[in-house]
Amino acid sequence: MKIFFFFILSSVQCLLFAQKIDSLSVKKDSVSIISKDSVIRVTPIPELGSIEPFGDSSMIISHKEITFKEYRSLYDIIATQPGIFLRDLASPGQQNQIISGGLDDKNIAVMVDGIPYNDYYTGSYNLWNIPVDAIERVEFISGPGAIFYDGKSAGGVINIVTKNFNNNRAITHLRYSQGVSGYTHTDAMFAQNIANGMNLTFALAHYGFGSNKENQKYRGRFINSNDDSWNIRSKLRYNLTDWFDLSLTYFYNKTWTGLHGGVNYYTTTSLFDGLEASVENFETYEKLYSNNYNLTAAFYPFADSTFLTTISVYSSDKLREYRNEENRTYFVTDSIFKKRDFSTSAKGVKLNFVSQYSDIRFLGYADLARIQTNNIITAGLKSELFRTSLFVISPFVTIKDFQNQFVLNAGVEGNLHIISAFSIFGGITQNIINDRPSAGTVLATSSNSAFFITSQRTQESYSLMEAGARFSRPSLFSLEVSYKKTVQKNPILMDTVSATGSAFDYNYFYPGQNSFDAITASVHCMWNGFHIQGVANYLKQPKITRNNSPLTLYPEITMNGSLYYQGLLANGHLDIKFGFRGNFYSKQTGMKPYDEFGVWIPAAITTYGPSGTIDFFAVGKIGDAYVHLIWENLSGAQYWLAPVYPMYDRNIRFGVSWEFLD
């Protein structure tokens, strides 16, 4: 059956390739002639790196929008999207938890230029390791159609399209930001054409937090919360013709992050006092080394711009070193020594094609990967029908073969334009085949560690349904309301408390299936440069028990919003965005990170919330420079989003970024 579906997808592509296509689907940007002083941030093939070149613009977070955000990492960019709850650990470098419609980031695919980046062992990815300054745009996709792009990404997809340059004069970008507790962020980028049609981009980024000075060893805001992270990225792109583009990219990360495990709730009287608070672990830390390579050829066969094909050959290796060392600091040791190494090697080939015939568009891909010793095949085909009419429908099918498991998902999305300003949308995804159980899914293995899901069980599968409406008056008002129901079958919740009584079974299984109901509303009002923008999420979730105590893993209600002005001041010399933003979270018992294996487990320490904060922010463009400032938590509210990782009661960050020729 697997071969049959793969053959069908390949055959469809061949048939599409043979069609005679008369209309253009996209407009190409010609760069065959470049003036001496030109600086162009486009590629000859604009869709390069995209997973949804015909997607709804509401899914796109553009480079311009990112520039006017006061961000620390990609987490800050994603956190304000509809349907998202971000469990922030309040320290740079820590892997926060993303929740989308009740599903956590094990079910959210992270891609860079369409290449998968999720960790093999945990299924998630630390977004601190993707420098925001490398991003041209973010494609954020949620809803029933998200599972199409990865075969198991029911929670959503985050695809990073990296910047491309075509410039005869050298261009340099610098960013520097700093804040309390020794926080610094530096990013330096250089790009220039080195030959006709060939461009080289090179960048170096560094995050710092805390100090290693004498008597302040390994201290950020709290003891053992410091972070030191380096990223090197480069891209060599060669535009052979206006219909053929070849690029080679390289990403390297090296991080050192203290894992203090949170503040000890039972022994600390002042949780928010970084000097007085006692943390769970003084000695645990992780080191991460990763290399990612990607060689991509993008071309229009026979110079036909209605049929875009990309072929990517990619490779990555990653080493995570977890250490709990005795006598690493001058503090009292916990007399525990642990040393675990998690090593991953992956390589693969990914084929994408986008085509148009009359008023029908096609999008397809096939990804053949080998991760560790496992061969993984993922393929999908999607079409967009009747796109010139009031009603657009997009059916899709996805297959995934991994760890002796074959999964087939199918679905459809639709959009009905009632009038130009009002439309309704909806979609459904259904697991069709989930035919073989896995005999022990490995969560982590190395020469000195092993952690297994030991039960014979069927792989997780998903069914999603969504319906909603949009109302929009350009440059004045937009509103979107949606309802989404997600059914997760055979889910797993990792835990350190055994569900079976076995001393070696550290896994908690939900009985049968899990169901989430999510209602999301987002609004944006504009008038003479003033903006009111907000998102509200309601999540009905199953009740989970731990030691016979009911838990609320996620807040049922989350809200974020902002009131700001964006426009030109000082006779047009100052392009500025400034205002206030706020967040609200209802009560929860929450989840906390289990640092040893990089997963999240339920926490039954206490119920906390509701809580809310208000921040002031300003980003202004003066000449070629952007100056940014944020004052977080103006009211000094004391709260946390993971037990117990106290958020800042007040925090100020500021910095500058600029881009200039030569």
C-alpha positions as CSV (number, residue, x, y, z in Angstrom):
1,M,0.0,0.0,0.0
2,K,2.9,2.4,0.8
3,I,4.4,1.8,-2.6
4,F,1.0,2.3,-4.2
5,F,0.4,5.8,-2.7
6,F,4.0,6.9,-3.4
7,F,3.6,5.8,-7.0
8,I,0.3,7.7,-7.3
9,L,1.9,10.9,-6.1
10,S,4.9,10.5,-8.4
11,S,2.6,9.8,-11.3
12,V,0.5,12.9,-10.7
13,Q,3.6,15.0,-10.8
14,C,4.7,13.5,-14.1
15,L,1.3,14.1,-15.6
16,L,1.3,17.7,-14.5
17,F,4.8,18.2,-15.9
18,A,3.5,17.1,-19.3
19,Q,0.5,19.5,-19.3
20,K,0.6,22.6,-21.5
21,I,-0.1,25.5,-19.2
22,D,-1.2,28.9,-20.6
23,S,-1.5,31.2,-17.6
24,L,1.1,32.5,-15.1
25,S,0.5,31.7,-11.4
26,V,3.1,34.1,-9.9
27,K,5.1,37.0,-11.0
28,K,8.9,36.6,-11.2
29,D,11.3,39.3,-10.2
30,S,13.9,39.7,-12.8
31,V,17.5,40.5,-11.7
32,S,19.3,39.9,-14.9
33,I,20.5,43.5,-14.9
34,I,21.7,44.9,-11.6
35,S,22.7,48.5,-11.2
36,K,25.9,49.4,-9.3
37,D,24.2,50.7,-6.2
38,S,21.3,48.2,-6.0
39,V,20.4,46.3,-2.9
40,I,17.6,43.7,-3.5
41,R,16.2,41.3,-0.9
42,V,14.4,39.0,-3.3
43,T,15.4,35.9,-5.2
44,P,14.7,35.4,-8.9
45,I,12.4,32.6,-7.8
46,P,10.3,34.3,-5.0
47,E,8.8,31.0,-3.7
48,L,12.2,29.6,-2.7
49,G,12.0,28.2,0.8
50,S,8.2,28.4,1.0
51,I,6.0,25.4,1.9
52,E,2.8,27.2,0.9
53,P,3.6,29.7,-2.0
54,F,-0.2,30.1,-2.6
55,G,-1.1,30.4,1.1
56,D,-3.4,32.9,2.7
57,S,-1.5,36.1,3.5
58,S,-2.9,35.9,7.1
59,M,-0.5,33.0,7.7
60,I,2.6,35.2,6.9
61,I,4.6,37.2,9.4
62,S,6.7,39.4,7.2
63,H,10.2,40.7,7.6
64,K,8.8,44.3,7.9
65,E,6.4,43.2,10.7
66,I,9.2,41.4,12.6
67,T,11.4,44.5,12.3
68,F,8.8,46.6,14.3
69,K,8.5,44.0,17.1
70,E,10.7,44.1,20.2
71,Y,11.7,40.5,20.3
72,R,14.3,38.3,22.0
73,S,13.7,35.1,20.0
74,L,11.3,33.5,17.6
75,Y,9.2,32.5,20.6
76,D,8.2,36.2,21.0
77,I,7.1,36.3,17.3
78,I,5.0,33.2,17.5
79,A,3.4,33.9,21.0
80,T,0.9,36.5,19.7
81,Q,-0.5,34.3,16.9
82,P,-4.2,33.2,17.3
83,G,-4.7,29.9,19.1
84,I,-1.2,29.9,20.7
85,F,-0.2,29.7,24.3
86,L,3.5,30.0,25.1
87,R,4.7,28.6,28.4
88,D,7.7,30.9,29.0
89,L,10.5,29.9,31.3
90,A,11.6,33.5,31.7
91,S,15.3,32.8,30.9
92,P,17.1,33.1,27.5
93,G,18.1,29.8,26.0
94,Q,15.5,27.7,27.9
95,Q,13.2,25.7,25.6
96,N,9.8,27.1,26.2
97,Q,6.6,25.1,25.5
98,I,4.2,26.0,22.7
99,I,0.6,24.9,22.9
100,S,-1.7,25.1,19.8
101,G,-5.3,24.0,20.2
102,G,-4.3,21.7,23.1
103,L,-1.4,20.0,21.3
104,D,2.1,20.8,22.4
105,D,5.2,21.3,20.3
106,K,5.8,17.6,19.8
107,N,2.9,18.0,17.3
108,I,4.2,21.3,15.8
109,A,6.6,21.0,12.8
110,V,9.5,23.4,12.7
111,M,11.1,23.9,9.3
112,V,13.8,26.1,7.9
113,D,13.3,26.7,4.1
114,G,11.0,23.7,4.1
115,I,13.5,21.3,5.7
116,P,12.4,19.6,9.0
117,Y,14.3,20.6,12.2
118,N,12.4,18.8,15.0
119,D,14.4,16.8,17.4
120,Y,14.4,13.1,16.9
121,Y,14.1,12.2,20.6
122,T,11.6,14.8,21.9
123,G,9.8,15.8,18.7
124,S,10.1,19.5,19.5
125,Y,12.7,22.2,18.7
126,N,14.2,25.1,20.7
127,L,13.3,28.3,18.8
128,W,16.1,30.2,20.5
129,N,18.4,28.4,18.1
130,I,16.9,30.1,15.0
131,P,18.2,33.7,14.8
132,V,15.4,36.1,14.1
133,D,17.7,38.3,12.0
134,A,18.0,35.4,9.5
135,I,14.3,35.4,8.8
136,E,12.7,36.9,5.7
137,R,9.2,35.7,6.7
138,V,7.5,33.2,8.9
139,E,4.9,30.9,7.5
140,F,2.6,29.9,10.4
141,I,0.0,27.3,9.5
142,S,-2.6,25.9,11.9
143,G,-6.0,24.2,11.5
144,P,-6.9,20.9,9.8
145,G,-4.5,21.6,6.8
146,A,-1.4,21.8,9.0
147,I,-1.0,18.0,9.1
148,F,-0.4,18.0,5.4
149,Y,3.1,19.3,5.6
150,D,4.6,16.7,8.0
151,G,2.1,13.9,8.4
152,K,2.0,14.3,12.2
153,S,2.0,18.1,12.6
154,A,-1.6,18.4,13.8
155,G,-0.8,21.3,16.1
156,G,0.7,23.5,13.3
157,V,3.7,24.2,11.2
158,I,6.3,27.0,11.6
159,N,8.3,27.4,8.5
160,I,11.2,29.9,8.4
161,V,12.0,31.4,5.0
162,T,15.5,32.8,5.3
163,K,16.8,36.0,3.7
164,N,18.2,36.1,0.3
165,F,20.3,39.0,-1.2
166,N,21.4,40.0,-4.6
167,N,23.6,43.1,-4.3
168,N,26.7,44.3,-6.1
169,R,27.7,46.6,-3.2
170,A,28.4,45.1,0.2
171,I,25.5,45.2,2.7
172,T,26.0,44.9,6.5
173,H,23.4,44.3,9.2
174,L,24.1,44.7,12.9
175,R,21.9,44.3,15.9
176,Y,22.7,44.7,19.6
177,S,20.3,44.4,22.5
178,Q,20.8,44.3,26.3
179,G,18.8,43.9,29.4
180,V,19.0,43.1,33.1
181,S,20.9,40.1,34.6
182,G,23.6,40.3,31.9
183,Y,21.3,39.7,29.0
184,T,22.9,40.5,25.6
185,H,22.0,39.7,22.0
186,T,24.4,40.5,19.1
187,D,23.9,39.6,15.5
188,A,26.2,40.7,12.6
189,M,25.5,39.8,8.9
190,F,27.4,40.6,5.7
191,A,26.2,39.9,2.1
192,Q,27.6,40.7,-1.3
193,N,27.7,39.4,-4.8
194,I,31.1,37.7,-5.4
195,A,30.5,36.9,-9.1
196,N,27.9,37.5,-11.7
197,G,24.7,36.0,-10.3
198,M,26.5,34.6,-7.2
199,N,25.9,36.0,-3.7
200,L,27.5,35.1,-0.4
201,T,25.9,35.8,2.9
202,F,27.6,35.2,6.3
203,A,26.4,36.0,9.8
204,L,27.4,35.4,13.4
205,A,25.0,35.7,16.4
206,H,25.5,35.5,20.1
207,Y,23.1,35.3,23.1
208,G,24.5,35.9,26.6
209,F,22.8,35.7,29.9
210,G,24.3,35.8,33.4
211,S,27.9,35.8,34.6
212,N,30.7,33.4,35.4
213,K,32.7,35.9,37.4
214,E,34.1,35.0,40.8
215,N,31.5,34.8,43.5
216,Q,28.8,35.0,40.8
217,K,29.5,31.6,39.2
218,Y,26.9,30.4,36.8
219,R,24.3,33.1,37.8
220,G,21.7,34.7,35.5
221,R,18.7,36.0,37.3
222,F,18.9,32.9,39.5
223,I,21.8,30.6,40.2
224,N,22.5,28.3,37.3
225,S,20.2,30.1,34.9
226,N,22.9,31.5,32.7
227,D,23.2,30.9,28.9
228,D,25.9,31.3,26.3
229,S,24.9,30.6,22.7
230,W,26.6,31.0,19.3
231,N,25.1,30.7,15.9
232,I,27.0,30.8,12.6
233,R,25.0,30.8,9.3
234,S,26.0,31.2,5.7
235,K,24.4,31.0,2.3
236,L,26.0,30.8,-1.1
237,R,23.4,31.3,-3.8
238,Y,23.9,31.1,-7.5
239,N,21.3,32.4,-10.0
240,L,22.3,30.6,-13.1
241,T,19.4,32.0,-15.1
242,D,16.1,33.6,-14.4
243,W,14.5,30.2,-14.1
244,F,17.3,28.2,-12.2
245,D,18.6,29.0,-8.7
246,L,21.1,27.0,-6.7
247,S,21.8,27.6,-3.0
248,L,23.9,26.1,-0.3
249,T,23.1,27.0,3.3
250,Y,24.8,26.1,6.6
251,F,23.6,26.6,10.2
252,Y,25.8,25.9,13.2
253,N,24.7,26.2,16.8
254,K,26.8,25.9,20.0
255,T,25.0,26.5,23.3
256,W,25.8,26.2,27.0
257,T,22.6,26.5,29.2
258,G,22.2,26.2,32.9
259,L,19.2,24.0,33.9
260,H,18.3,25.1,37.4
261,G,15.0,23.2,37.3
262,G,13.0,26.1,38.7
263,V,12.8,27.7,42.1
264,N,12.2,25.3,45.0
265,Y,8.6,26.2,46.0
266,Y,8.7,24.5,49.4
267,T,12.0,25.9,50.7
268,T,12.0,29.4,49.3
269,T,10.2,32.2,51.0
270,S,10.8,34.8,48.3
271,L,10.3,33.2,44.9
272,F,10.9,36.3,42.9
273,D,14.1,37.4,44.6
274,G,16.9,36.1,42.4
275,L,19.5,36.5,45.2
276,E,17.5,34.8,47.9
277,A,15.6,32.1,46.0
278,S,16.9,28.6,46.2
279,V,16.7,26.6,42.9
280,E,16.1,22.9,42.4
281,N,19.5,22.2,40.9
282,F,22.8,24.1,41.2
283,E,24.9,21.8,39.0
284,T,22.9,20.6,36.0
285,Y,23.5,22.0,32.5
286,E,23.4,21.1,28.9
287,K,25.6,21.6,25.9
288,L,24.3,21.5,22.4
289,Y,26.2,21.2,19.2
290,S,24.4,21.1,15.8
291,N,25.3,21.4,12.2
292,N,22.7,21.7,9.4
293,Y,23.4,21.6,5.6
294,N,21.0,22.2,2.8
295,L,21.7,22.2,-1.0
296,T,18.7,23.3,-2.9
297,A,18.1,23.6,-6.7
298,A,14.9,25.5,-7.6
299,F,13.9,25.7,-11.2
300,Y,11.1,26.2,-13.7
301,P,11.3,23.2,-16.1
302,F,11.5,24.4,-19.7
303,A,11.5,28.0,-18.2
304,D,7.8,27.6,-17.5
305,S,7.0,29.8,-14.6
306,T,3.8,28.0,-13.8
307,F,5.6,24.9,-12.7
308,L,8.1,25.4,-9.9
309,T,10.2,22.4,-8.8
310,T,12.7,22.4,-5.9
311,I,15.0,19.5,-4.9
312,S,16.8,19.7,-1.6
313,V,19.6,17.5,-0.3
314,Y,20.0,18.0,3.4
315,S,22.0,16.7,6.3
316,S,22.3,17.4,10.0
317,D,24.0,16.2,13.1
318,K,23.3,17.1,16.7
319,L,24.8,16.3,20.0
320,R,23.1,17.2,23.3
321,E,25.2,16.7,26.4
322,Y,23.3,16.6,29.7
323,R,25.4,16.9,32.8
324,N,24.8,16.9,36.5
325,E,28.3,17.2,38.0
326,E,29.4,17.3,41.6
327,N,31.4,20.2,42.9
328,R,30.9,22.3,39.7
329,T,30.1,25.3,41.8
330,Y,31.0,26.5,45.3
331,F,27.5,25.6,46.5
332,V,26.6,22.4,48.4
333,T,26.6,19.4,46.0
334,D,23.5,17.2,45.6
335,S,25.8,14.1,45.5
336,I,24.4,13.1,42.2
337,F,26.5,12.5,39.1
338,K,24.7,12.0,35.7
339,K,26.2,12.1,32.3
340,R,23.9,11.5,29.2
341,D,24.6,12.1,25.6
342,F,21.9,12.3,23.0
343,S,23.3,12.2,19.5
344,T,21.3,12.4,16.3
345,S,22.3,12.1,12.6
346,A,19.9,12.8,9.8
347,K,20.1,13.1,6.0
348,G,17.5,13.2,3.3
349,V,16.2,14.3,0.0
350,K,13.1,16.5,-0.4
351,L,11.2,17.1,-3.7
352,N,8.6,19.9,-3.9
353,F,6.5,21.0,-6.9
354,V,4.0,23.7,-7.4
355,S,1.9,23.8,-10.6
356,Q,-1.1,25.5,-12.2
357,Y,-3.5,24.3,-14.9
358,S,-6.3,26.6,-15.8
359,D,-8.0,27.5,-12.5
360,I,-6.5,24.6,-10.5
361,R,-3.3,24.7,-8.5
362,F,-1.3,21.7,-7.3
363,L,1.2,21.5,-4.4
364,G,3.1,18.3,-3.7
365,Y,6.2,17.0,-2.0
366,A,8.1,13.8,-1.1
367,D,10.6,13.6,1.6
368,L,12.9,10.6,2.0
369,A,14.9,10.8,5.2
370,R,17.1,8.5,7.2
371,I,17.3,9.5,10.9
372,Q,19.7,7.3,13.0
373,T,18.9,3.9,11.6
374,N,15.2,4.7,10.7
375,N,14.0,5.3,7.2
376,I,11.2,7.9,7.1
377,I,9.1,8.6,4.0
378,T,6.6,11.5,4.0
379,A,4.7,12.6,0.9
380,G,1.7,14.8,0.3
381,L,-0.5,16.1,-2.5
382,K,-2.8,19.1,-2.3
383,S,-4.9,20.9,-4.9
384,E,-6.7,24.3,-4.9
385,L,-9.9,24.2,-7.0
386,F,-12.2,26.9,-8.3
387,R,-9.8,29.6,-7.1
388,T,-11.3,32.2,-9.4
389,S,-14.8,31.7,-8.0
390,L,-16.5,32.7,-4.7
391,F,-15.9,29.2,-3.3
392,V,-12.4,27.8,-3.1
393,I,-11.9,24.2,-2.0
394,S,-8.6,22.4,-1.2
395,P,-8.5,18.7,-0.7
396,F,-5.2,17.0,0.4
397,V,-3.7,13.6,1.3
398,T,-0.6,12.8,3.2
399,I,1.3,9.6,3.9
400,K,4.0,8.9,6.4
401,D,6.0,5.7,6.9
402,F,8.2,5.7,10.0
403,Q,9.4,3.2,12.7
404,N,7.4,0.4,11.1
405,Q,4.3,2.5,11.1
406,F,2.3,3.5,8.1
407,V,-0.2,6.5,8.5
408,L,-2.5,8.0,5.9
409,N,-4.3,11.3,6.5
410,A,-6.8,13.0,4.2
411,G,-8.7,16.2,4.5
412,V,-10.2,19.2,2.8
413,E,-10.3,23.0,3.5
414,G,-12.7,25.5,2.0
415,N,-13.4,29.2,1.9
416,L,-16.7,30.8,0.8
417,H,-16.6,34.6,0.0
418,I,-20.1,35.8,0.8
419,I,-19.1,39.4,-0.1
420,S,-15.8,41.0,-0.6
421,A,-15.5,41.9,3.1
422,F,-16.9,38.7,4.6
423,S,-16.1,35.0,4.2
424,I,-16.6,31.8,6.1
425,F,-14.0,29.0,6.2
426,G,-13.7,25.5,7.5
427,G,-12.0,22.2,7.1
428,I,-11.6,18.6,8.3
429,T,-8.7,16.2,8.7
430,Q,-9.2,12.5,9.3
431,N,-6.8,9.7,9.9
432,I,-7.6,7.0,7.3
433,I,-5.0,4.4,8.0
434,N,-2.9,3.7,11.1
435,D,-2.3,0.1,10.4
436,R,0.6,-1.2,12.5
437,P,1.4,-0.9,16.2
438,S,4.9,0.2,17.3
439,A,6.7,-2.2,19.6
440,G,8.5,0.2,21.9
441,T,9.0,3.8,20.6
442,V,12.4,5.0,21.7
443,L,12.4,8.4,23.3
444,A,16.2,8.6,24.0
445,T,19.2,6.3,23.6
446,S,22.9,6.6,24.0
447,S,25.8,4.7,25.3
448,N,25.0,5.6,28.8
449,S,21.2,6.3,28.8
450,A,18.0,4.7,27.8
451,F,14.4,5.8,28.2
452,F,11.7,3.8,26.5
453,I,8.0,3.7,26.0
454,T,7.8,0.0,26.6
455,S,4.2,-0.8,25.9
456,Q,2.9,-2.3,22.7
457,R,0.7,0.4,21.4
458,T,-0.7,2.0,18.3
459,Q,0.9,5.3,17.1
460,E,-0.8,8.6,17.9
461,S,-3.3,9.7,15.2
462,Y,-5.5,12.8,14.9
463,S,-8.9,14.0,13.7
464,L,-9.5,17.8,13.3
465,M,-12.4,19.9,12.4
466,E,-12.5,23.7,12.1
467,A,-15.1,26.3,11.2
468,G,-14.9,30.1,11.3
469,A,-15.6,33.5,9.7
470,R,-13.6,36.5,8.7
471,F,-14.7,40.1,8.3
472,S,-12.3,42.7,6.9
473,R,-12.4,46.3,5.8
474,P,-8.8,47.0,4.6
475,S,-7.0,49.7,6.5
476,L,-9.9,50.0,8.9
477,F,-11.0,46.7,10.6
478,S,-10.5,43.0,10.6
479,L,-12.1,40.2,12.7
480,E,-11.8,36.5,12.7
481,V,-13.6,33.9,14.9
482,S,-13.0,30.2,14.7
483,Y,-13.9,26.9,16.5
484,K,-11.6,23.9,16.3
485,K,-12.1,20.4,17.7
486,T,-9.1,18.1,17.9
487,V,-9.3,14.4,18.8
488,Q,-6.0,12.8,19.6
489,K,-6.0,9.0,19.7
490,N,-3.5,6.9,21.6
491,P,-1.7,10.0,23.1
492,I,1.2,9.8,25.5
493,L,1.9,12.2,28.4
494,M,5.4,11.7,29.7
495,D,5.7,11.6,33.5
496,T,8.0,10.6,36.3
497,V,5.1,9.1,38.2
498,S,4.3,5.5,37.0
499,A,0.8,4.9,35.8
500,T,1.2,1.1,36.2
501,G,3.1,0.8,39.4
502,S,6.2,-0.3,37.7
503,A,9.4,1.4,38.9
504,F,10.7,1.5,35.3
505,D,7.6,2.7,33.5
506,Y,7.8,6.5,33.4
507,N,5.0,7.1,31.1
508,Y,1.4,8.0,31.6
509,F,-1.1,6.9,28.9
510,Y,-4.4,8.7,28.4
511,P,-7.3,6.2,28.2
512,G,-8.2,5.8,24.6
513,Q,-8.3,9.3,23.2
514,N,-8.0,12.9,24.1
515,S,-10.4,15.7,22.9
516,F,-9.8,19.4,22.8
517,D,-12.3,22.2,21.9
518,A,-10.8,25.6,21.1
519,I,-12.5,28.9,20.3
520,T,-10.3,31.7,19.0
521,A,-11.1,35.3,18.2
522,S,-8.7,38.0,16.8
523,V,-9.4,41.6,16.0
524,H,-7.5,44.5,14.6
525,C,-8.8,48.1,14.4
526,M,-7.0,50.9,12.7
527,W,-7.6,54.7,12.6
528,N,-5.1,57.5,11.6
529,G,-2.1,55.4,12.7
530,F,-3.7,54.2,15.9
531,H,-4.2,50.4,16.3
532,I,-6.0,48.1,18.6
533,Q,-5.1,44.5,18.2
534,G,-6.0,41.5,20.3
535,V,-6.4,37.7,20.4
536,A,-8.5,35.7,22.9
537,N,-8.4,31.9,23.2
538,Y,-10.6,29.5,25.1
539,L,-9.5,25.9,25.4
540,K,-11.7,23.1,26.8
541,Q,-9.4,20.3,27.8
542,P,-9.8,16.8,29.3
543,K,-9.3,16.5,33.1
544,I,-6.1,14.7,33.9
545,T,-5.3,13.2,37.3
546,R,-1.9,12.6,38.9
547,N,-1.9,10.7,42.2
548,N,-5.7,11.0,42.2
549,S,-5.5,14.8,42.0
550,P,-7.1,16.5,39.0
551,L,-4.8,18.8,37.0
552,T,-5.5,21.6,34.6
553,L,-2.4,21.4,32.3
554,Y,-3.1,24.6,30.3
555,P,-5.0,27.8,31.2
556,E,-8.5,27.6,29.8
557,I,-8.5,31.3,28.8
558,T,-5.5,33.2,27.4
559,M,-5.5,36.7,25.9
560,N,-3.0,39.1,24.5
561,G,-3.5,42.5,23.0
562,S,-1.9,45.8,22.2
563,L,-2.8,49.5,21.8
564,Y,-0.2,51.4,19.8
565,Y,0.6,54.1,17.3
566,Q,2.5,53.4,14.1
567,G,3.4,56.1,11.6
568,L,5.7,59.0,10.7
569,L,6.6,61.8,13.1
570,A,9.0,64.7,13.0
571,N,8.1,65.7,9.5
572,G,8.5,62.2,8.2
573,H,12.0,61.7,9.6
574,L,10.9,59.3,12.4
575,D,9.1,56.1,11.5
576,I,7.9,54.8,14.9
577,K,5.7,52.3,16.6
578,F,5.0,52.7,20.3
579,G,2.3,51.7,22.8
580,F,1.2,49.2,25.4
581,R,0.7,45.5,25.2
582,G,-0.8,43.0,27.7
583,N,-1.4,39.4,28.5
584,F,-3.9,37.4,30.6
585,Y,-3.8,33.8,31.7
586,S,-6.5,31.9,33.7
587,K,-5.6,29.5,36.5
588,Q,-3.8,26.2,35.9
589,T,-1.6,23.6,37.6
590,G,0.6,23.5,34.5
591,M,3.5,21.5,33.2
592,K,7.2,21.7,33.9
593,P,10.3,20.7,31.9
594,Y,12.0,17.4,32.7
595,D,15.4,18.6,31.8
596,E,17.2,15.2,31.8
597,F,15.3,14.1,28.7
598,G,14.1,17.4,27.3
599,V,10.4,16.7,27.7
600,W,7.5,18.2,29.7
601,I,5.7,16.5,32.5
602,P,2.6,17.4,34.6
603,A,3.2,19.5,37.7
604,A,1.1,19.1,40.9
605,I,2.9,21.6,43.1
606,T,0.1,24.2,43.3
607,T,-2.6,25.9,41.3
608,Y,-1.6,29.4,40.1
609,G,-3.2,32.2,38.3
610,P,-5.2,34.1,37.0
611,S,-2.5,36.6,36.2
612,G,-1.9,39.5,33.8
613,T,0.8,42.0,32.8
614,I,1.1,45.2,30.9
615,D,4.3,46.2,28.9
616,F,5.4,49.4,27.3
617,F,7.3,49.2,24.0
618,A,8.7,51.5,21.3
619,V,10.5,50.8,18.0
620,G,11.6,53.7,15.9
621,K,13.5,54.0,12.6
622,I,15.9,56.9,12.3
623,G,17.7,56.9,9.0
624,D,19.0,53.3,8.6
625,A,18.8,52.5,12.3
626,Y,16.1,50.9,14.3
627,V,16.1,51.7,18.1
628,H,14.0,49.4,20.3
629,L,12.9,49.7,24.0
630,I,10.6,47.6,26.1
631,W,9.6,47.9,29.8
632,E,8.0,44.7,30.8
633,N,5.4,44.2,33.5
634,L,4.8,47.8,34.4
635,S,2.6,46.9,37.4
636,G,5.2,44.6,38.9
637,A,2.8,41.6,38.9
638,Q,4.3,38.4,40.4
639,Y,3.4,35.3,38.3
640,W,4.7,32.3,36.6
641,L,3.7,30.2,33.6
642,A,5.6,27.0,34.6
643,P,6.0,25.8,38.2
644,V,8.1,27.4,39.4
645,Y,9.9,29.6,36.9
646,P,9.1,33.2,38.1
647,M,8.6,35.7,35.4
648,Y,10.2,39.1,35.8
649,D,8.3,41.4,38.1
650,R,10.0,44.2,36.0
651,N,12.4,44.1,33.2
652,I,13.9,46.6,30.7
653,R,15.5,45.8,27.4
654,F,16.8,48.2,24.8
655,G,19.0,48.1,21.7
656,V,19.6,49.1,18.2
657,S,19.8,47.5,14.7
658,W,20.9,49.0,11.5
659,E,21.6,48.0,7.9
660,F,23.9,50.0,5.6
661,L,25.9,49.7,2.4
662,D,29.6,49.1,2.5
